[in-house]
């Protein structure tokens, strides 16, 4: 052990390096993250607490007079009785009973100063953990702007802990916070605090403290009233909700598509340059088609992820998301979920990866798992090229409902409906069996409306991009390299083999008996294997196998498919793609978000069985 | 007037007995549903059976099933922020 360990002997062994850690805690929606971002800036990282799904945000803070400290941004808590995994870890860390993180040397309790009489109740609860604690009364700017007032010194005297009024948004009052972190802020005399575990008594005590500190709550926000009147209006409310949904949905497609094309061509161009620079060899193939192509197939999702999280960030930070969840509650409840699952599921129509990351807004752990589980069943945009190719090849265009709906659009719509139905049915089954939760009262706090700040939005985007690139990146890269290898060996005379003679080809021929019940041949079998990396890859693979331009609009490829597959097998293939989890990015992100391999493996298996059975049935019916 | 679910938008009452098990009752109290606290129903949420309640400086939406298990009594007089009863 190094000798430079800090004085305080923490109960669990301090992490190596033994830097002083300070926890930031408090109720939800009081600006903890803004406070954390304000102090740590870009020196922060997000990881998971080992073995569980809760994110651990740590940032380093250099202090002008003293050694740097590590700040931990803990999940929000409303008391000492945790209901979710997030709340449990926050309390365990503060209490020093978490095996993952030693008890912090100090804590900063952030409270919303616009609702102090209620929030002061947390002070004795946090002080009870026995670590030096600074109480920061945040949103001081909002309080005084709306005619409220509080004497922080008077509060300090009554709670026996240092208290400062701050605005994390504007950065006012933060000099005192720095002093506290340096350990140079003299604490007031300790006082006797109310007995814990009696919430009414704690609340009465808090009311008394606020009164004696001449606390004037702010005038109720007129804007908040007006916005709620519009957003929760019986007619306008649902219409606004619908408009927001359409806007988010549309922009994920329309705004993201040009960006994705730009990323795509950037990868293509750079690959071209690399191709000129590198000498011809097997290594070149690996680098270009394996590694670089793999990087490209990950980065291409980034625009969608950024745009989606920009919208979710605006909706969440402004306070609208909670209202949207309230409006969506009834329809989500029909399948056993609750309102907060709505946005993640909507997002999964673009891409399941950000959707699964967005499921964090679902508080109930079981509901969150169910949301993650069903998200890949909804029709994501990567399925569209596959559907487009097969529909163009096998479904003759005929009017169904006059000029409004043709057969091709109807089939596409049917595939969307199929995915939706499977998602609903799966959610219902999960929520009535293994993810059944005891009927708990549904309590949805509607936070005050606030302007989202550019600063917190950009931190959020940065955060999500890093997580995505790191997690999905490593798995996807590995998968594409393996797939490239399968398609490129054995190398003969320095030339890659024709795909039919490659290892992938052999595997395709080996598994032909498996895909035959769906009316498919070994060529499609290879496509099913390569599309494990990402669904749309099958289009390129089929193009390569049939030796023609690989594009879903290519008539030659459509003809080739028509000559080898029957109508029934095409339907079977589409249904297989509707249900199968042909996407390693999704698998990787589910592993990260659920903290292990159990859920992604269960999900992959379930979706494969569903896809195979439904495909088999479809081939039998339409064969 | 028997339970919170009977409260019509725009009216105010005082929280009484919470007919929940210990765990759920504690969470409701942590969110502000403390017996004696003044609570007002603000509005019904469209497309569903949620209602928005204002109490102790926050707004909380509850399903009618949950609200029906929170007993309320009429407010004694206007302007009482938090009564003394346990």
Interface residues (C-beta under 8 A of the other chain):
Chain A: X78 X79 X81 X83 X114 X115 X117 X118 X199 X200 X201 X203 X204 X207 X217 X228 X229 X232 X233 X234 X235 X237 X238 X322 X326 X327 X329 X330 X331 X333 X440 X441 X442 X443 X444 X445 X446
Chain B: X20 X23 X24 X26 X27 X28 X29 X30 X31 X32 X34 X35 X36 X37 X42 X43 X44 X45 X46 X47 X48 X49 X50 X52 X56 X57 X58 X59 X60 X61 X62 X63 X65 X66 X69 X81 X82 X84 X86
